[in-house]
């Protein structure tokens, strides 16, 4: 994958037609198109380590700002890293309805860290979220969620290293004054996010939705039985 800015200040990206991300404004996974590129002359004059490019969301037309690391300043082109950082990230969604108050507070902050690109702060907040969950569910609940993590490992075909990192983040010893929380990059943080959401779903959301569905069923059953009028005997 090649990404560079030519001497005419045009961004050339070999993967431009397939470039898509979740828009931080409309929350839609959409293709993005280049809207504004820094001038070639300005970049050559100041030689910043990073270059910012403005894209347009093809779904809602809102501006999206991406930051690229500059690899090489050449005479007629400026090579950029194909990897970019999203200045604004779409907020992650989760059903907080069934979570205990403390768990909800901590996980909301974890999602804020993730959306801000603060991935190691996100990992720390995931640890605090897990500790609040274990305090609420007790040792039996903790063991059940550890079994769930092992199941996720098989379903998602997680590598041994990735599983070890997740285990360290979520099931580290709370008594450790300096918890060994591994450093994460964006991809690893994304995996940790999905696994944490899955564990919270299993711990609270699935049960809450099922109980709510049963209550609704019971309500309509009672209403139906109440509205049935027994037929009078003829004669």
MDAnalysis code that builds the backbone (N, CA, C; Angstrom):
import MDAnalysis as mda
import numpy as np

u = mda.Universe.empty(705, n_residues=235, atom_resindex=np.repeat(np.arange(235), 3), trajectory=True)
u.add_TopologyAttr("name", ["N", "CA", "C"] * 235)
u.add_TopologyAttr("resid", np.arange(1, 236))
u.add_TopologyAttr("resname", ["UNK", "UNK", "UNK", "UNK", "UNK", "UNK", "UNK", "UNK", "UNK", "UNK", "UNK", "UNK", "UNK", "UNK", "UNK", "UNK", "UNK", "UNK", "UNK", "UNK", "UNK", "UNK", "UNK", "UNK", "UNK", "UNK", "UNK", "UNK", "UNK", "UNK", "UNK", "UNK", "UNK", "UNK", "UNK", "UNK", "UNK", "UNK", "UNK", "UNK", "UNK", "UNK", "UNK", "UNK", "UNK", "UNK", "UNK", "UNK", "UNK", "UNK", "UNK", "UNK", "UNK", "UNK", "UNK", "UNK", "UNK", "UNK", "UNK", "UNK", "UNK", "UNK", "UNK", "UNK", "UNK", "UNK", "UNK", "UNK", "UNK", "UNK", "UNK", "UNK", "UNK", "UNK", "UNK", "UNK", "UNK", "UNK", "UNK", "UNK", "UNK", "UNK", "UNK", "UNK", "UNK", "UNK", "UNK", "UNK", "UNK", "UNK", "UNK", "UNK", "UNK", "UNK", "UNK", "UNK", "UNK", "UNK", "UNK", "UNK", "UNK", "UNK", "UNK", "UNK", "UNK", "UNK", "UNK", "UNK", "UNK", "UNK", "UNK", "UNK", "UNK", "UNK", "UNK", "UNK", "UNK", "UNK", "UNK", "UNK", "UNK", "UNK", "UNK", "UNK", "UNK", "UNK", "UNK", "UNK", "UNK", "UNK", "UNK", "UNK", "UNK", "UNK", "UNK", "UNK", "UNK", "UNK", "UNK", "UNK", "UNK", "UNK", "UNK", "UNK", "UNK", "UNK", "UNK", "UNK", "UNK", "UNK", "UNK", "UNK", "UNK", "UNK", "UNK", "UNK", "UNK", "UNK", "UNK", "UNK", "UNK", "UNK", "UNK", "UNK", "UNK", "UNK", "UNK", "UNK", "UNK", "UNK", "UNK", "UNK", "UNK", "UNK", "UNK", "UNK", "UNK", "UNK", "UNK", "UNK", "UNK", "UNK", "UNK", "UNK", "UNK", "UNK", "UNK", "UNK", "UNK", "UNK", "UNK", "UNK", "UNK", "UNK", "UNK", "UNK", "UNK", "UNK", "UNK", "UNK", "UNK", "UNK", "UNK", "UNK", "UNK", "UNK", "UNK", "UNK", "UNK", "UNK", "UNK", "UNK", "UNK", "UNK", "UNK", "UNK", "UNK", "UNK", "UNK", "UNK", "UNK", "UNK", "UNK", "UNK", "UNK", "UNK", "UNK", "UNK", "UNK", "UNK", "UNK", "UNK", "UNK", "UNK", "UNK"])
u.atoms.positions = np.array([
    [0.848, -1.189, 0.000],
    [0.000, 0.000, 0.000],
    [0.886, 1.242, 0.000],
    [0.698, 2.114, -0.991],
    [1.503, 3.319, -1.124],
    [0.653, 4.554, -0.890],
    [1.160, 5.459, -0.034],
    [0.481, 6.718, 0.226],
    [1.519, 7.828, 0.149],
    [1.284, 8.825, -0.702],
    [2.219, 9.936, -0.780],
    [1.522, 11.200, -1.280],
    [2.158, 12.318, -1.043],
    [1.698, 13.612, -1.552],
    [2.676, 14.028, -2.643],
    [2.158, 14.308, -3.854],
    [3.047, 14.667, -4.959],
    [3.320, 16.174, -4.969],
    [4.118, 16.606, -5.915],
    [4.535, 18.012, -5.966],
    [3.388, 18.957, -6.287],
    [2.261, 18.416, -6.769],
    [1.084, 19.241, -7.037],
    [0.129, 19.252, -5.837],
    [0.599, 18.769, -4.682],
    [-0.184, 18.740, -3.437],
    [-1.402, 17.839, -3.543],
    [-1.250, 16.747, -4.289],
    [-2.317, 15.755, -4.388],
    [-1.944, 14.532, -3.551],
    [-2.925, 14.016, -2.824],
    [-2.701, 12.801, -2.036],
    [-2.972, 11.599, -2.928],
    [-1.984, 10.750, -3.079],
    [-2.102, 9.550, -3.899],
    [-2.109, 8.348, -2.961],
    [-3.218, 7.619, -2.972],
    [-3.378, 6.456, -2.098],
    [-3.839, 5.282, -2.951],
    [-3.040, 4.225, -2.995],
    [-3.368, 3.076, -3.836],
    [-4.623, 2.359, -3.370],
    [-5.029, 2.572, -2.100],
    [-6.216, 1.915, -1.549],
    [-7.374, 2.897, -1.366],
    [-7.359, 3.995, -2.096],
    [-8.352, 5.047, -1.877],
    [-9.790, 4.555, -2.083],
    [-10.004, 3.701, -3.071],
    [-11.365, 3.252, -3.370],
    [-11.951, 2.377, -2.263],
    [-11.099, 1.746, -1.486],
    [-11.590, 0.866, -0.413],
    [-11.413, 1.482, 0.971],
    [-11.072, 2.761, 1.028],
    [-10.836, 3.410, 2.310],
    [-12.171, 3.763, 2.973],
    [-12.443, 3.132, 4.119],
    [-13.704, 3.363, 4.830],
    [-13.456, 3.263, 6.319],
    [-14.254, 3.977, 7.073],
    [-14.201, 3.901, 8.533],
    [-15.552, 4.320, 9.106],
    [-15.715, 4.125, 10.390],
    [-16.964, 4.520, 11.047],
    [-16.915, 6.014, 11.319],
    [-17.814, 6.751, 10.722],
    [-17.815, 8.210, 10.846],
    [-18.121, 8.612, 12.293],
    [-17.315, 9.518, 12.886],
    [-17.581, 9.948, 14.261],
    [-18.820, 10.828, 14.383],
    [-19.381, 11.253, 13.253],
    [-20.548, 12.141, 13.280],
    [-21.859, 11.389, 13.069],
    [-21.922, 10.578, 12.004],
    [-23.174, 9.873, 11.707],
    [-23.144, 8.415, 12.167],
    [-21.980, 7.952, 12.655],
    [-21.820, 6.594, 13.181],
    [-22.011, 5.507, 12.124],
    [-21.890, 5.862, 10.861],
    [-22.065, 4.913, 9.759],
    [-20.695, 4.486, 9.235],
    [-20.535, 3.190, 8.960],
    [-19.321, 2.718, 8.302],
    [-19.423, 3.116, 6.838],
    [-18.626, 4.100, 6.438],
    [-18.774, 4.671, 5.100],
    [-17.419, 4.926, 4.453],
    [-17.440, 4.999, 3.135],
    [-16.258, 5.393, 2.385],
    [-15.976, 6.863, 2.643],
    [-14.696, 7.235, 2.642],
    [-14.324, 8.643, 2.830],
    [-13.516, 9.125, 1.632],
    [-13.706, 10.397, 1.287],
    [-13.044, 10.990, 0.134],
    [-12.169, 12.162, 0.578],
    [-11.051, 12.345, -0.104],
    [-10.131, 13.429, 0.245],
    [-10.796, 14.780, -0.006],
    [-10.677, 15.670, 0.981],
    [-11.258, 17.002, 0.869],
    [-10.201, 18.095, 0.857],
    [-9.172, 17.962, 1.698],
    [-8.120, 18.975, 1.763],
    [-6.798, 18.329, 2.149],
    [-5.737, 18.708, 1.415],
    [-4.396, 18.163, 1.629],
    [-3.438, 19.323, 1.885],
    [-2.512, 19.198, 2.833],
    [-1.552, 20.289, 3.063],
    [-0.692, 20.535, 1.827],
    [-0.292, 21.792, 1.628],
    [0.499, 22.152, 0.453],
    [1.866, 21.487, 0.496],
    [2.281, 20.981, -0.644],
    [3.573, 20.315, -0.768],
    [4.703, 21.253, -0.346],
    [4.621, 22.528, -0.777],
    [5.663, 23.501, -0.460],
    [5.761, 23.753, 1.044],
    [4.605, 23.811, 1.730],
    [4.617, 24.046, 3.177],
    [5.235, 22.866, 3.918],
    [4.886, 21.664, 3.489],
    [5.455, 20.482, 4.129],
    [6.968, 20.424, 3.929],
    [7.422, 20.748, 2.736],
    [8.860, 20.723, 2.463],
    [9.588, 21.802, 3.260],
    [8.916, 22.923, 3.479],
    [9.550, 24.030, 4.200],
    [9.671, 23.740, 5.692],
    [8.604, 23.189, 6.283],
    [8.587, 22.983, 7.734],
    [8.928, 21.557, 8.156],
    [8.764, 20.602, 7.258],
    [9.091, 19.197, 7.484],
    [8.562, 18.653, 8.822],
    [7.253, 18.714, 9.032],
    [6.691, 18.138, 10.264],
    [6.798, 16.615, 10.244],
    [6.794, 16.015, 11.423],
    [6.867, 14.550, 11.525],
    [5.557, 13.904, 11.116],
    [4.472, 14.669, 11.165],
    [3.161, 14.164, 10.792],
    [2.448, 15.169, 9.898],
    [1.555, 14.651, 9.067],
    [0.769, 15.507, 8.173],
    [-0.706, 15.196, 8.351],
    [-1.518, 16.235, 8.423],
    [-2.954, 16.063, 8.586],
    [-3.695, 16.214, 7.273],
    [-4.672, 15.340, 7.048],
    [-5.481, 15.370, 5.826],
    [-6.951, 15.404, 6.221],
    [-7.727, 16.239, 5.538],
    [-9.163, 16.330, 5.796],
    [-9.894, 15.479, 4.760],
    [-10.718, 14.564, 5.241],
    [-11.547, 13.741, 4.373],
    [-13.011, 14.158, 4.531],
    [-13.843, 13.647, 3.651],
    [-15.291, 13.891, 3.727],
    [-16.000, 12.554, 3.799],
    [-16.907, 12.419, 4.776],
    [-17.709, 11.209, 4.887],
    [-18.709, 11.167, 3.736],
    [-18.696, 10.100, 2.962],
    [-19.614, 10.000, 1.827],
    [-21.056, 9.778, 2.260],
    [-21.274, 9.447, 3.539],
    [-22.640, 9.219, 4.023],
    [-23.305, 10.509, 4.496],
    [-22.549, 11.344, 5.234],
    [-23.166, 12.553, 5.802],
    [-22.450, 13.833, 5.401],
    [-21.335, 13.720, 4.654],
    [-20.564, 14.872, 4.162],
    [-19.850, 15.661, 5.253],
    [-19.770, 15.124, 6.455],
    [-19.060, 15.804, 7.540],
    [-17.553, 15.624, 7.351],
    [-16.758, 16.590, 7.838],
    [-15.297, 16.459, 7.713],
    [-14.741, 15.462, 8.711],
    [-13.744, 14.698, 8.261],
    [-13.065, 13.722, 9.101],
    [-11.569, 13.995, 9.000],
    [-10.914, 14.127, 10.133],
    [-9.507, 14.501, 10.159],
    [-8.645, 13.281, 10.475],
    [-7.690, 13.000, 9.593],
    [-6.762, 11.883, 9.782],
    [-5.336, 12.414, 9.826],
    [-4.506, 11.756, 10.618],
    [-3.115, 12.173, 10.783],
    [-2.200, 11.039, 10.326],
    [-1.280, 11.363, 9.399],
    [-0.341, 10.389, 8.846],
    [1.081, 10.719, 9.299],
    [1.847, 9.692, 9.593],
    [3.265, 9.886, 9.895],
    [4.038, 9.995, 8.590],
    [4.925, 10.997, 8.506],
    [5.735, 11.190, 7.303],
    [6.927, 10.248, 7.352],
    [7.115, 9.494, 6.287],
    [8.234, 8.550, 6.231],
    [9.468, 9.178, 5.593],
    [9.274, 9.771, 4.408],
    [10.421, 10.314, 3.648],
    [10.009, 11.619, 2.963],
    [10.879, 12.614, 3.065],
    [10.714, 13.836, 2.285],
    [11.592, 13.722, 1.048],
    [10.954, 13.476, -0.096],
    [11.691, 13.392, -1.345],
    [11.611, 14.691, -2.114],
    [12.357, 14.767, -3.209],
    [12.381, 15.995, -3.998],
    [11.042, 16.266, -4.676],
    [10.340, 15.210, -5.098],
    [9.092, 15.412, -5.835],
    [7.886, 14.738, -5.183],
    [8.099, 14.063, -4.072],
    [6.989, 13.417, -3.382],
    [7.325, 13.223, -1.907],
    [6.291, 13.202, -1.100],
    [6.447, 13.016, 0.339],
    [5.750, 11.716, 0.710],
    [6.522, 10.736, 1.132],
    [5.982, 9.428, 1.455],
    [5.360, 9.452, 2.856],
    [4.145, 8.914, 2.945],
    [3.434, 8.831, 4.215],
    [3.251, 7.377, 4.618],
    [3.114, 7.158, 5.906],
    [2.806, 5.817, 6.382],
    [1.376, 5.460, 5.978],
    [1.130, 4.218, 5.557],
    [-0.248, 3.823, 5.217],
    [-1.164, 3.779, 6.431],
    [-0.579, 3.693, 7.624],
    [-1.363, 3.698, 8.861],
    [-1.641, 5.144, 9.264],
    [-2.862, 5.395, 9.692],
    [-3.228, 6.750, 10.091],
    [-3.889, 6.744, 11.454],
    [-3.913, 7.903, 12.087],
    [-4.584, 8.074, 13.373],
    [-5.821, 8.927, 13.158],
    [-6.935, 8.484, 13.717],
    [-8.176, 9.255, 13.630],
    [-8.178, 10.315, 14.726],
    [-8.235, 11.586, 14.334],
    [-8.258, 12.662, 15.318],
    [-9.556, 12.609, 16.111],
    [-10.645, 12.311, 15.431],
    [-11.928, 12.077, 16.093],
    [-12.335, 10.642, 15.830],
    [-12.694, 9.933, 16.867],
    [-13.123, 8.551, 16.710],
    [-14.607, 8.438, 17.036],
    [-15.269, 7.557, 16.343],
    [-16.689, 7.326, 16.630],
    [-16.835, 6.737, 18.019],
    [-17.812, 7.221, 18.772],
    [-18.037, 6.705, 20.119],
    [-18.584, 5.284, 20.047],
    [-18.022, 4.421, 20.860],
    [-18.484, 3.040, 20.922],
    [-19.841, 2.972, 21.612],
    [-20.695, 2.076, 21.125],
    [-22.032, 1.927, 21.689],
    [-22.113, 0.672, 22.548],
    [-22.900, 0.772, 23.602],
    [-23.123, -0.377, 24.465],
    [-24.420, -0.162, 25.229],
    [-25.133, -1.255, 25.532],
    [-26.379, -1.162, 26.280],
    [-26.067, -1.169, 27.774],
    [-26.134, 0.014, 28.384],
    [-25.794, 0.150, 29.799],
    [-26.984, -0.111, 30.717],
    [-28.152, -0.346, 30.171],
    [-29.384, -0.416, 30.960],
    [-29.293, -1.383, 32.128],
    [-28.652, -2.515, 31.926],
    [-28.695, -3.582, 32.920],
    [-27.446, -3.628, 33.814],
    [-26.516, -2.694, 33.617],
    [-25.281, -2.704, 34.391],
    [-25.474, -2.018, 35.743],
    [-24.835, -2.527, 36.795],
    [-24.838, -1.820, 38.083],
    [-24.213, -0.436, 37.915],
    [-24.563, 0.480, 38.782],
    [-24.153, 1.880, 38.636],
    [-22.631, 2.038, 38.556],
    [-21.903, 1.376, 39.459],
    [-20.446, 1.533, 39.461],
    [-19.819, 0.948, 38.201],
    [-20.298, -0.211, 37.774],
    [-19.779, -0.837, 36.555],
    [-20.046, 0.051, 35.350],
    [-21.241, 0.618, 35.283],
    [-21.579, 1.513, 34.181],
    [-20.661, 2.725, 34.149],
    [-20.440, 3.353, 35.301],
    [-19.590, 4.536, 35.377],
    [-18.181, 4.240, 34.883],
    [-17.616, 3.144, 35.363],
    [-16.244, 2.809, 34.997],
    [-16.127, 2.439, 33.524],
    [-17.100, 1.688, 33.003],
    [-16.997, 1.274, 31.604],
    [-17.271, 2.444, 30.658],
    [-18.125, 3.370, 31.054],
    [-18.319, 4.585, 30.250],
    [-16.995, 5.336, 30.110],
    [-16.259, 5.444, 31.206],
    [-14.973, 6.124, 31.153],
    [-13.971, 5.330, 30.316],
    [-14.062, 4.007, 30.381],
    [-13.197, 3.178, 29.543],
    [-13.460, 3.448, 28.061],
    [-14.728, 3.559, 27.686],
    [-15.077, 3.828, 26.293],
    [-14.625, 5.222, 25.873],
    [-14.695, 6.177, 26.794],
    [-14.208, 7.534, 26.493],
    [-12.714, 7.501, 26.204],
    [-11.967, 6.741, 27.004],
    [-10.527, 6.599, 26.769],
    [-10.260, 5.970, 25.403],
    [-11.031, 4.941, 25.075],
    [-10.831, 4.254, 23.791],
    [-11.119, 5.198, 22.627],
    [-12.226, 5.936, 22.710],
    [-12.605, 6.848, 21.631],
    [-11.602, 7.983, 21.465],
    [-10.884, 8.296, 22.543],
    [-9.878, 9.359, 22.494],
    [-8.515, 8.836, 22.053],
    [-8.417, 7.538, 21.838],
    [-7.142, 6.955, 21.430],
    [-6.181, 6.748, 22.582],
    [-6.660, 6.886, 23.820],
    [-5.820, 6.655, 25.002],
    [-5.928, 5.183, 25.381],
    [-5.256, 4.333, 24.623],
    [-5.481, 2.902, 24.720],
    [-4.976, 2.292, 26.024],
    [-3.904, 2.821, 26.575],
    [-3.402, 2.255, 27.829],
    [-4.227, 2.729, 29.018],
    [-4.759, 3.950, 28.943],
    [-5.722, 4.384, 29.955],
    [-6.984, 3.542, 29.849],
    [-7.356, 3.191, 28.622],
    [-8.503, 2.306, 28.393],
    [-8.280, 0.943, 29.059],
    [-7.077, 0.397, 28.911],
    [-6.774, -0.893, 29.526],
    [-6.898, -0.811, 31.050],
    [-6.414, 0.285, 31.620],
    [-6.513, 0.459, 33.074],
    [-7.967, 0.542, 33.526],
    [-8.798, 1.238, 32.741],
    [-10.215, 1.347, 33.095],
    [-10.939, 0.020, 32.911],
    [-10.489, -0.792, 31.956],
    [-11.063, -2.138, 31.814],
    [-10.750, -2.969, 33.050],
    [-9.527, -2.821, 33.585],
    [-9.160, -3.541, 34.810],
    [-10.095, -3.121, 35.954],
    [-10.327, -1.808, 36.110],
    [-11.194, -1.316, 37.183],
    [-12.637, -1.776, 36.971],
    [-13.063, -1.799, 35.713],
    [-14.416, -2.283, 35.412],
    [-14.557, -3.746, 35.818],
    [-13.558, -4.563, 35.456],
    [-13.601, -5.981, 35.794],
    [-13.612, -6.187, 37.306],
    [-12.830, -5.403, 38.032],
    [-12.799, -5.528, 39.485],
    [-14.159, -5.206, 40.097],
    [-14.839, -4.184, 39.539],
    [-16.179, -3.831, 40.031],
    [-17.172, -4.951, 39.734],
    [-17.027, -5.580, 38.569],
    [-17.905, -6.704, 38.204],
    [-17.696, -7.872, 39.169],
    [-16.441, -8.206, 39.447],
    [-16.154, -9.334, 40.326],
    [-16.638, -9.066, 41.746],
    [-16.522, -7.804, 42.184],
    [-17.019, -7.449, 43.520],
    [-18.528, -7.603, 43.582],
    [-19.206, -7.332, 42.474],
    [-20.659, -7.429, 42.434],
    [-21.132, -8.876, 42.319],
    [-20.448, -9.670, 41.494],
    [-20.893, -11.040, 41.222],
    [-20.318, -12.075, 42.170],
    [-19.230, -11.735, 42.865],
    [-18.621, -12.697, 43.765],
    [-17.673, -13.645, 43.049],
    [-17.056, -14.532, 43.818],
    [-16.058, -15.443, 43.263],
    [-16.661, -16.389, 42.221],
    [-17.900, -16.840, 42.465],
    [-18.540, -17.740, 41.494],
    [-18.738, -17.033, 40.159],
    [-19.161, -15.771, 40.219],
    [-19.334, -15.004, 38.988],
    [-18.018, -14.771, 38.280],
    [-16.947, -14.534, 39.036],
    [-15.627, -14.336, 38.442],
    [-15.175, -15.590, 37.711],
    [-15.372, -16.755, 38.325],
    [-14.984, -18.012, 37.691],
    [-15.803, -18.268, 36.424],
    [-17.088, -17.905, 36.486],
    [-17.943, -18.094, 35.310],
    [-17.466, -17.218, 34.158],
    [-17.051, -15.986, 34.452],
    [-16.575, -15.094, 33.398],
    [-15.208, -15.518, 32.875],
    [-14.401, -16.144, 33.739],
    [-13.119, -16.659, 33.252],
    [-13.356, -17.807, 32.273],
    [-14.346, -18.642, 32.568],
    [-14.718, -19.700, 31.616],
    [-15.205, -19.086, 30.309],
    [-15.939, -17.979, 30.412],
    [-16.423, -17.286, 29.217],
    [-15.255, -16.744, 28.402],
    [-14.231, -16.217, 29.086],
    [-13.040, -15.722, 28.387],
    [-12.354, -16.853, 27.629],
    [-12.276, -18.021, 28.239],
    [-11.685, -19.175, 27.553],
    [-12.499, -19.572, 26.329],
    [-13.819, -19.441, 26.433],
    [-14.674, -19.758, 25.291],
    [-14.464, -18.747, 24.171],
    [-14.338, -17.469, 24.546],
    [-14.061, -16.430, 23.550],
    [-12.730, -16.713, 22.862],
    [-11.762, -17.182, 23.632],
    [-10.458, -17.508, 23.065],
    [-10.588, -18.513, 21.935],
    [-11.431, -19.516, 22.122],
    [-11.610, -20.541, 21.096],
    [-12.442, -20.009, 19.927],
    [-13.521, -19.271, 20.241],
    [-14.398, -18.768, 19.185],
    [-13.680, -17.782, 18.269],
    [-12.868, -16.900, 18.869],
    [-12.190, -15.869, 18.087],
    [-10.793, -16.284, 17.646],
    [-10.390, -17.504, 18.012],
    [-9.061, -18.023, 17.660],
    [-7.966, -17.051, 18.081],
    [-8.037, -16.608, 19.351],
    [-7.037, -15.678, 19.864],
    [-5.701, -16.383, 20.054],
    [-4.623, -15.675, 19.758],
    [-3.297, -16.240, 19.960],
    [-3.003, -16.339, 21.451],
    [-2.002, -17.150, 21.790],
    [-1.637, -17.324, 23.196],
    [-1.196, -15.999, 23.806],
    [-0.476, -15.186, 23.035],
    [0.004, -13.898, 23.543],
    [-1.160, -12.948, 23.804],
    [-2.105, -12.889, 22.862],
    [-3.266, -12.007, 23.028],
    [-4.104, -12.432, 24.222],
    [-4.305, -13.736, 24.362],
    [-5.082, -14.241, 25.497],
    [-4.395, -13.894, 26.813],
    [-3.068, -14.020, 26.856],
    [-2.325, -13.703, 28.075],
    [-2.478, -12.223, 28.436],
    [-2.486, -11.364, 27.429],
    [-2.659, -9.930, 27.677],
    [-4.055, -9.645, 28.229],
    [-5.070, -10.252, 27.617],
    [-6.436, -10.044, 28.084],
    [-6.622, -10.555, 29.509],
    [-6.047, -11.704, 29.767],
    [-6.140, -12.291, 31.113],
    [-5.484, -11.374, 32.133],
    [-4.337, -10.805, 31.769],
    [-3.624, -9.915, 32.679],
    [-4.413, -8.637, 32.933],
    [-5.057, -8.105, 31.879],
    [-5.829, -6.867, 32.020],
    [-7.066, -7.080, 32.882],
    [-7.823, -8.124, 32.575],
    [-9.135, -8.293, 33.193],
    [-9.107, -9.092, 34.485],
    [-8.160, -10.014, 34.626],
    [-8.163, -10.899, 35.792],
    [-6.903, -10.745, 36.643],
    [-6.242, -9.601, 36.524],
    [-5.076, -9.349, 37.354],
    [-5.464, -9.245, 38.823],
    [-4.516, -9.441, 39.694],
    [-4.777, -9.409, 41.127],
    [-5.055, -7.991, 41.594],
    [-6.208, -7.792, 42.192],
    [-6.594, -6.463, 42.654],
    [-5.693, -5.960, 43.768],
    [-5.080, -6.886, 44.531],
    [-4.258, -6.492, 45.673],
    [-2.882, -5.980, 45.256],
    [-2.503, -6.171, 44.006],
    [-1.189, -5.736, 43.532],
    [-1.138, -4.206, 43.503],
    [-0.241, -3.569, 44.287],
    [-0.201, -2.104, 44.305],
    [0.258, -1.506, 42.983],
    [0.992, -2.291, 42.181],
    [1.432, -1.832, 40.861],
    [1.027, -2.904, 39.847],
    [-0.230, -2.920, 39.463],
    [-0.726, -3.986, 38.592],
    [-0.004, -4.014, 37.250],
    [0.319, -5.207, 36.802],
    [1.041, -5.383, 35.543],
    [0.061, -5.385, 34.383],
    [-0.334, -4.202, 33.960],
    [-1.249, -4.067, 32.829],
    [-0.418, -3.857, 31.573],
    [-0.491, -4.758, 30.615],
    [0.351, -4.639, 29.414],
    [-0.012, -3.419, 28.574],
    [0.988, -2.880, 27.880],
    [0.764, -1.751, 26.981],
    [0.093, -2.260, 25.706],
    [-0.864, -1.473, 25.191],
    [-1.645, -1.890, 24.028],
    [-1.508, -0.904, 22.884],
    [-1.523, -1.431, 21.663],
    [-1.681, -0.551, 20.502],
    [-3.158, -0.540, 20.119],
    [-3.489, 0.169, 19.054],
    [-4.892, 0.322, 18.678],
    [-5.588, -0.990, 18.364],
    [-4.883, -1.886, 17.670],
    [-5.489, -3.170, 17.313],
    [-5.753, -4.014, 18.551],
    [-4.764, -4.088, 19.445],
    [-4.927, -4.881, 20.666],
    [-6.010, -4.295, 21.564],
    [-6.082, -2.960, 21.605],
    [-7.128, -2.316, 22.404],
    [-8.501, -2.643, 21.834],
    [-8.602, -2.720, 20.504],
    [-9.871, -3.084, 19.875],
    [-10.317, -4.477, 20.263],
    [-9.363, -5.406, 20.333],
    [-9.681, -6.768, 20.765],
    [-10.142, -6.760, 22.222],
    [-9.408, -6.025, 23.065],
    [-9.771, -5.940, 24.482],
    [-11.156, -5.341, 24.645],
    [-11.494, -4.374, 23.816],
    [-12.817, -3.748, 23.880],
    [-13.912, -4.758, 23.573],
    [-13.759, -5.498, 22.483],
    [-14.785, -6.450, 22.090],
    [-14.945, -7.564, 23.128],
    [-13.835, -8.013, 23.693],
    [-13.903, -9.073, 24.702],
    [-14.573, -8.554, 25.974],
    [-14.231, -7.349, 26.392],
    [-14.847, -6.765, 27.590],
    [-16.339, -6.569, 27.395],
    [-16.739, -6.090, 26.233],
    [-18.166, -5.925, 25.949],
    [-18.876, -7.271, 25.984],
    [-18.231, -8.302, 25.455],
    [-18.843, -9.632, 25.450],
    [-19.017, -10.157, 26.873],
    [-18.014, -9.951, 27.729],
    [-18.108, -10.416, 29.109],
    [-19.195, -9.660, 29.872],
    [-19.300, -8.356, 29.652],
    [-20.353, -7.581, 30.315],
    [-21.730, -7.992, 29.812],
    [-21.806, -8.310, 28.529],
    [-23.084, -8.777, 27.980],
    [-23.504, -10.074, 28.665],
    [-22.559, -10.993, 28.799],
    [-22.870, -12.272, 29.436],
    [-23.190, -12.097, 30.917],
    [-22.498, -11.168, 31.569],
    [-22.668, -10.983, 33.011],
    [-23.989, -10.304, 33.359],
    [-24.429, -9.342, 32.524],
    [-25.585, -8.533, 32.899],
    [-26.649, -8.387, 31.805],
    [-26.218, -8.036, 30.603],
    [-27.176, -7.639, 29.561],
    [-28.038, -8.806, 29.121],
    [-27.436, -9.950, 28.885],
    [-28.196, -11.120, 28.429],
    [-29.267, -11.503, 29.440],
    [-28.876, -11.561, 30.722],
    [-29.820, -11.903, 31.787],
    [-30.918, -10.854, 31.897],
    [-30.533, -9.578, 31.840],
    [-31.514, -8.501, 31.964],
    [-32.525, -8.506, 30.833],
    [-32.047, -8.715, 29.602],
    [-32.957, -8.751, 28.462],
    [-33.905, -9.939, 28.548],
    [-33.387, -11.076, 28.978],
    [-34.218, -12.268, 29.095],
    [-35.295, -12.065, 30.162],
    [-34.908, -11.511, 31.303],
    [-35.879, -11.263, 32.365],
    [-36.932, -10.268, 31.919],
    [-36.510, -9.233, 31.192],
    [-37.468, -8.247, 30.701],
    [-38.442, -8.880, 29.712],
    [-37.923, -9.729, 28.828],
    [-38.783, -10.407, 27.857],
    [-39.808, -11.287, 28.550],
    [-39.388, -11.977, 29.623],
    [-40.313, -12.830, 30.364],
    [-41.399, -12.002, 31.060],
    [-41.031, -10.832, 31.583],
    [-42.009, -9.953, 32.221],
    [-43.039, -9.458, 31.217],
    [-42.563, -9.105, 30.014],
    [-43.481, -8.635, 28.973],
    [-44.438, -9.753, 28.571],
    [-43.891, -10.955, 28.424],
    [-44.738, -12.110, 28.088],
    [-45.794, -12.333, 29.165],
    [-45.376, -12.259, 30.418],
    [-46.295, -12.464, 31.526],
    [-47.372, -11.386, 31.556],
    [-46.969, -10.143, 31.270],
    [-47.918, -9.035, 31.273],
    [-49.021, -9.253, 30.233],
    [-48.605, -9.588, 29.003],
    [-49.607, -9.769, 27.945],
    [-50.457, -11.011, 28.195],
    [-49.880, -12.039, 28.808],
    [-50.656, -13.222, 29.139],
    [-51.729, -12.880, 30.170],
    [-51.343, -12.120, 31.195],
    [-52.308, -11.715, 32.219],
    [-53.401, -10.826, 31.634],
    [-53.004, -9.916, 30.729],
    [-53.979, -9.028, 30.094],
    [-54.974, -9.831, 29.266],
    [-54.455, -10.827, 28.546],
    [-55.326, -11.647, 27.693],
    [-56.326, -12.425, 28.534],
    [-55.836, -13.011, 29.626],
    [-56.722, -13.797, 30.484],
    [-57.761, -12.916, 31.163],
    [-57.384, -11.686, 31.499],
    [-58.313, -10.760, 32.145],
    [-59.436, -10.360, 31.208],
    [-59.093, -10.205, 29.922],
    [-60.075, -9.725, 28.943],
    [-60.963, -10.825, 28.383],
    [-60.668, -12.083, 28.724],
    [-61.514, -13.183, 28.241],
    [-62.770, -13.263, 29.114],
    [-63.937, -13.129, 28.519],
    [-65.213, -13.220, 29.264],
    [-65.777, -14.604, 29.099],
    [-66.010, -15.301, 30.191],
    [-66.578, -16.669, 30.089],
    [-67.930, -16.635, 29.408],
    [-68.191, -17.601, 28.555],
    [-69.473, -17.687, 27.880],
    [-70.564, -18.159, 28.846],
    [-71.711, -17.500, 28.813],
    [-72.851, -17.912, 29.685],
    [-73.519, -19.137, 29.096],
    [-74.033, -19.961, 29.982],
    [-74.755, -21.151, 29.517],
    [-76.068, -20.721, 28.878],
    [-76.332, -21.256, 27.720],
    [-77.578, -20.890, 27.019],
    [-78.788, -21.492, 27.751],
    [-79.914, -20.824, 27.659],
    [-81.167, -21.313, 28.240],
    [-81.297, -20.718, 29.569],
])
